[in-house]
Amino acid sequence: MSTFDSSCIFCQIIAGHIPCRKVYEDDEILAFHDIKPWAPVHFLLLPKLHIASMAQIAPEHERLLGRMLLLAPRLALEQGCNPYPQGGFRIVCNTGAEGGQEVQHLHLHVMGGARPWLRG
């Protein structure tokens, strides 16, 4: 797995070649607002390392994925999700064509906010 794939739109965003509305960034992770939100709060959380999908993760990615999952609740609250247990959010990771993955770069959708925004 490489750190950059020039044909990947998310790698282009990470490199700054395509603009985004950033939610968070550090050396390993980028989060930005989804351009077609399904919910009042909808952002993507992705590793800067180009990993095509959840199907390609390996033991060396354990720490990175753990950081992403620990970061999601904090960012969800900061972006406007109501606190647990009355509030909450959804984390979705589409994997492969049959799983609905459209961009071949591992990413988590974090969605929340007042309903009715239910989709799929």
ABEGO torsion letter per residue (X at the ends): XBABBAABAAAAAAAGABBBBBABBBAABBBBBBABBABABBBBBBBABBBABAAABBAAAAAAAAAAAAAAAAAAAAAGBBBOAABEBBBBBBBEAAAGBABBBBBBBBBBEBOBABBX
